[in-house]
């Protein structure tokens, strides 16, 4: 019963904490109320109270509108960015990194897992996936394209796999086949891990 009551109070607080700009607006409004309360006490809730309340309410509404507009504009800009995916393949037996796929094109967030597994299958063939799977929050990163700087939304994930006895042969074959790739390059080899598969265009 007590735990349910605690959860009932904590959930809205956690939601507010994770909503950055909403938290800022709430604190701003709280500060205005504190200032207004001091004026209320001095004026005895006379007509001068409304002289304070009207401009404070107007300014607060104006600031809130600006914050909402900025948040919407930023969300639209972020959604318009090119999406990229970097995948780390980790040996689940000793936690060493075997391969990295860097900045592959990504059509959408829902494609992260199937696309990551498909990229991995090109390197390792059939993969034995471990249960663990780590995904970092997306980042906005700058990149240089044709002499100008643009931005992209980079997603990063880590896959833990169980390598088989033919791992070295599979990586060697992938590196050899990768020499014909037009839009990416491969660095490293089976004796120099991790292998890096990097998009170049």
N, C-alpha and C positions, 0 to 999 in steps of 0.2 A: 504493500500500500504506500509506504513512505517512498520507495523507489519510483513508483509511478508518479507521485507528486513531484519528485525531483526532476524526472524526465519531462513532465509537463511544463515546468518552468524553464528547463535548460534548452529545450529544442528551439524555441523562438530566439533565445540569446545566441545560440550557435548560428542560426540562420542569419541574424543581423550581423554577426562578426564576419561571416563569409561574404556578405554583400557590402563591398567596400564603400561605394559612393553613397549608398543608402545610410550606412553608419555615419558618414560624414554629415549628411543632411540632418540626421537625428540629433547629433551632438550640437550642430549649429542652432537648431531650433531650441534645444535645451538651454544653450547659453543665452539665447534671446529671452527665454522665459525667466531665467535667473535675473537678468538685468531688469526686465519689466517688473518682477516681483519687488525689487528694491525700490523702484519708482512708485509702485502701488502703495507701499507702506508709507512713503514720504508724503504722498498726495492724499492719502485717505480715500482712495478710489473716487476721486472727484473727476471733473471734466478733463483735467490735464492727463488723466490716464489714457483717454482715447487719442490725445495728441501724440502719445508715445506709441500706442498700439497700432494706429493706422499705418505710419511709415514702416514700422517693424514688420507688420504683416505683408505689406507690399514688397519690401526688400526680400523677405524670406521667400515669397512666391516667385519673385524674379530669379533669385539664386537657384531655387529648386528647378525652375524651367530650364535654366542654362545647364544645370547638371544632367537633367534628363536628356536634353538635346545632344550634349557632348557624349553621353553614354551611348545613345543610339547611333550617332555618327561614327564613333569608334568601333562599335560592333559591326556596322556595315563595312567599314574599311577593313577590319580584321577578316571578315568573311570573304572579301574580294581578293585576299592575298593568295598567291600560289601555295599549295600545301605540299610539304615534303616529308619523307619518312626516313629515319635512320634506325637501323636494327642492329643490335649487338647479340651475337650468338655465343653463349657461355657453355663450357663443359660442366655439366652438373656434378661430375665426380670430383673435380678439383678446383672448380670456380675460375678456371683460366679462360680467357677470351680466345675464341677460335677464328671468328670472322666478324667483319663489320660491313654493313651495306650503308653507304652514306648518301643522304639527300635524294633518295629515289622519288619520282613523282608519285603523288597520292591524290586520288579523286575525291576522297571524303573520309571522315572519321570512321564510318562504318566499315571501311575497307582495310583498316589497319591490320587486323589479325590475319585475314585471308591473304592479303598482299605480302605481309611479312613472311608467312609460311611458304608462299609461292616463291619468293626470292630465295629463301633458305633451301628450298628443294632444288633450285638450280645449282646450288653449291654442293649440297650434301646428298642429293637424291632423296630417298625416303628417310625422313627424320623420325627419331624416337624422342618425342617431346616429354620433358619432365612437367610436373604439375605447375611449377612456379612460372609466373609471367609478370614482368614489371613494366609499367608504363609511366613515364614522367609527364608532368603537365606540359602542354605545348608552349613553345617559345617563339617570339617574333625575332627573326635574325636578319641582318643585312646581307646582301650578296651583290657581287659585281657582275653586270651583264651588259656586254657590248659597250664598255666604257662608262656605264652609269650605274649608280647604286640603287638597288631596289630592295624590297623586303619580302620575306616569305614566312609562312607559319610552319615551324618545324615540330614534328611529332617524333618522339624517341621511345623505343621499346626494347626490352631485353628478353630474349628467349633462351631458356635452359634446355639443352639437348643431351642425350646420352650417345656419345660417339660409338661407332662399331669398329671392328678390326680393319675396315677398309677406308677409314677416314683419310689417311694420307693419299691413297690412290684417287679418291674422289676429288680432293682439293687439287691435286696435280692435274687431273683431267679438266677441271673447271678453269684453272689458270691458263692452260693451253688453249682451250676453246675461247677464252676471253680475249685472246689476241686479235680476234676478228670483230670485236664489238666496236661500234661506231660512236656511240654516245656515252661511253663509260670506259674506265680503265681499271685494271686490277694491279694492286701492289702486294708484294709478299708472295710466299709460296708455302708448301707443306712443311718446310724446314724453318720457316721464318714467320711464325704466327704472331698476331692475327693477320689473316688475309683481308685486305681492304678493297672493296668494290665501290668505286666512286663515280657518281654521275658527273659528266664534264660539260653537258649542254643544257 
